[in-house]
Amino acid sequence: MNIRYWLLVCRAHGLAFFYTLTAKNKANIVAAAGIITYQQSLTLLCYRHHFSMTMFRLLNDYIDRLSPSEVIDFIQRRVAFSDGARWQALLDRPQALLLVTPHYGPFAIGCLKIIAEHLGDRHIHAFYDPPEKNPTTAIYQSLLSKLGGFTPIFNDSRGVIKALRALKQQHIVSMMPDVYDTDTNSISIPFFNYLTLAKIGTAFLAHRANALIACTYTEVGFNGEITLTLASTFYPAKAATEAQAIRLTTINIFDDMQRQIAKSPAHWIYLSHLGGRLSFSLDCLDHAAATHAACLPLLNQLGLDNQLIADLLTQGE
């Protein structure tokens, strides 16, 4: 099937979306736009979000049908690095590297671009839920294995050991830290001036392997062009304890995600879920000295740990 046909299908989906958008979905996107202080047309945001999500699904299916040579041809014609020299310098550096991306645009195609053009003797190890736990991940094994140089790491008890071993061997590990879960591996951190739950696995691996963290984002344009952007790169934060350092590193990762989502929200898969991921507003902490007594009981009721409470209540002092 021709890629131009897929583009027409996606555009038609986007137009139809205006007539089928439920009140709940529209309200969720409008609420998310308010949280991220989106200043442009909300109608255009709804259209761009649905177009991007449709392209995400169809591009994955399209690439999965191609032969390896056809995949390489597609990548050369349709996928570009935002700053090729900077990407090359990053990927040529012989050290442990964590590629961090939220569920944002056709991220698997971004990985294929790296495999096709800059991998060399290294492998990309992608961390995700096994298909039996999350059926939507089943396509990634087939998709990312098209060109070789790929090893899946399932999010289970053995996955952490495999990821650490790969990083110690100076391979590349790809992780998506925007998975929202209330399990014991999640902590509360600031996000869009609220608290959200963030999993600490990415920061933990970075600290244990002393890996460079590279925040990356894959966007698809209206004409089907795909751009792989390299945003911030940084090493794990330093702190008195590992737990504090992991918290600070997780905050740094989510700060980068926040900047990208605020700038270009349509490509984030969880955009319409943003409101449900946020809890306590941080507005009352703008003047910490005046709000200690009022906020401390509420924060304790939310079950937040003492270190986070101390960090939040000292902001702005």
N, C-alpha and C positions, 0 to 999 in steps of 0.2 A: 504494500500500500504506500502511495506517495506521501511524503511529509507534508506537502501542500494541502492534501486532503485532510490530514489530521488537524492542520491549522484552521481550516474552514469549519471542521466539526467543533473545535474548541471555541471559536468565535460564536458559532450558533448556540452552543451551550451557554455562553456568557449572556447573550441577548435573551434567551429563554429564561434565564435565571431571574430576570427582572419581573417576569410574570408568574413565576412559581415560588419565589422566595417567601417562606413562611414568616409570619409576624415574629415568631420566636427567634429564628435565625437572623432576621434583619435587626431585631433589637439587640442581639448579642454582638453583631458587628458594629452597630452604632455605639454600643456601650464600650467596646474595645477601642474604637476611635476616640472616644472621650477620654479614656484612661491614658492613651498614648499621646493625647493632644494633637490629633491629626487635623491639619488645617485645610486639606483639599476636599474635593467633592466626595460625599459619602456614597453617592450613586456610583461614581467611578471606582471607588474602593471596593464596593460589592462586586462590580463587574470584574475588576482586575483580580480579585481574590478567587472568584469562581473560575476564571480563565486559567490562572496559574495552577489551581488544584486539578483542573481537567487535563491540562498539559502534563502535569506531573504523572498522572495515571497513564495517559495514552503514550507518553514518551517511554515510560518503563516498558509497556507492552510492545511498543514498536522496536525498541533496541533489543528486546529479548527474542524477537523473531529474526534478527539479522545474523549473518555469518560473521566471524571475527574480522575478515577483510572489509566487510560492509560497515561494521562498527567503527573501524579505524577511519574509513572514508567519511562517515557521518561526523565523527569527532573533529576531524581536520576542517570540515566545511562549516560546521554549525556551533562548535564549542570553542570558546576563547578564554584565555587568562586575562584578568583585568590589568595586570602588570607582569608581563612575561619575565622580565629580568629579575624582579623581586621574587617571583615564584621559583625561578631556577636557582637563585641563590639559596633559598630556603631548602629546597628539595635536594640540592647537591651537598648540603652541609652534613657531614658524617656524625650524626648524633641521634639519640632517641627523640622522636617527634610525635606529638599528639595533635592530630587534625580534629578540631572541635567544630561541629556544626549543629545547629538545631534542626528540627524537621522543617526544612526551609527550601522550597523549590525542588528540582530534580537532583538531589544531592548525590545519588548513586552515579549519575552521569558525570558529575564532577570528579568522583573517584576514578571513573574510567579514563577521564582526560589525563589524570596524573599517571595512571598505569601505562597509558599508551605513549606518553611523551617524556616522562621524567623519572620513571621508577628505577631504572638501572637494575642492579642486583638486589635491591630491597623488595620487600613485600608490603602490601597494605593489609592490615588485619582490622576488619570492621566488627565492632562490638554491637550486637543487637539481640533481641529476644529470639529464642528458638521458635520455629514455625508452629510447633505443637502448643506453645504458650500464646503466640500472637500470629495467626494465619496470614496477616498482611505482610509479614517479612519473608514469606516463602519464595518470592520472586528474586530476592537479593542474591541468593546462592548462584542461581543461573545467570542473572544479569552481570554481577561483578566478576564472575569467573570467565567471562567471554574471552579475555585477553591474557589469562594467566596472571601470576603475580598477586593473587588474592587468597586470603585465608579468613574464613568466618570465625568469630569468637562469640559463642553464645553466652548470654547473660545468666550464668549459673555459678555454682560453687567453684568450678574449675576454670571459669573464664578469667578471673582475676589473675590467677597464676600464669595462664597462657599469655595474657596481655603483658604482664611484667616481664616474662621471658622474651617476648618479641621486642619490647622496648630495650631491654638489656643488650639485645643483639643489634640495636640501632635500626630496627625496622620502624614502619609507620603504623600507628594505631589510630583508627577513626572512631570517635565517640559522639553521641548525641545527648547532651546533658539536659535537654528540656523535657524529659519524661517526668510526668507529675505522678508522685506516689506518696502515700502516707506511711511507708514502711520505716524501719529503724535506720535505714541508710540515707534518710532525707533530713535536711536541716532547714530552719526558717531564715531567709535572707531578704534584703530589700530588692524590690523589682517594681519599676514604675510607681515609686512612692508608696508601695504597699509591701506587706510581707507575703512571700510565696514559699512553697516547699521546693527544695532543690536537692537532687541526689548528689552525693559527694564522691562517687566513683571516679570521675574524671580527675578531680583534684588529688585524690588519693594516689592514683597511678602516677600522676605527674610528680608528686613528691617522692614516692618510693623509687622512681626511675630517674629523677632529676631531668625530666623531659621538657623540651621546649613546647609550649602550647601555641598553636596557630589557629586563630578563629577564622573560619572560612564560610562563605555563603554562595549558593548557586542560584542564579535568577534566570528565568526564561522570559524573553521579550515577546512583543505582540507578533513579530514575524518569525518566531520560532528560534531566534538566536539565543544561545545559552552562554552566560558569563560566569566564570568561577572567580570570585573576589577574595583576596587575602586582606583581612582587616588587621587586627592587632596580633602581635606575637610577643610573648612574655614568658618568663620562667616562673615557677611556683613561688609564692610569697614566702617571706621569712617571718618567723614569729617565735615566741618563747617556747611554745609547745607545738607538736604536730597537729593537734586538733585545731588550735587557733590558726595555724598556717593553712590548713585545708579549708577552713571557713573563709579566710581572706582570699584564697585562690578561687574558690567557688564564686564569691562575690565579684571578683575581677572578670570571670568568664561571663556571668550574667549581666554585668555592666556593658560588656561588648555586645551581647545579644540585644540588650535594651536599645543601644544606639542604632543598631541595624534595623530592628523592628520598627522603631520610631521613624526612621528615614524611609523605609520601604516595607510596609506591613503586609502588603497583599500576598507575599510569597510564603508567609509563615502558616504552616498547616493548622496550628492551634489558635489562630487569631480569634475565631468565634468562641473559643473556650477560655479566653484570657480572664474574663470576669470571675469565672468559677474557680480559678487558680489563686486568687488573691484573697487575703483575709483582712488584716488590721492595717488601717491607713497610718502612715508615718507623719501626717501633718501636725499632729499634736506634739511631735518631737522637735519642731523647728526652734522652739525656745525651751531647751532641755531644762534649764535651771528652774523654770516656772512650772514645769509639768511633771517633775519627778514623782511627787506625792500622788498625783492623779493617775499617772500611767503605770506605775509599778504594780498595783493590785491587778489591773486588767491584764498586763503582760503575764503575770503569774497564773491568772485564771486560764490563759491561752495555752499553758503548759510549756512556755518557752524556757530554755535553760538560762542559768544566771549569767553566763558569759555573753550571750546575745543581748540580754536585758542591759547589762553594763555597757556594751558597745553602742546600743541604740540610744540610751539615755545620756550618753556623753557626746553625741553628735551635736555640733554647733557650739560647744563650750570653748 
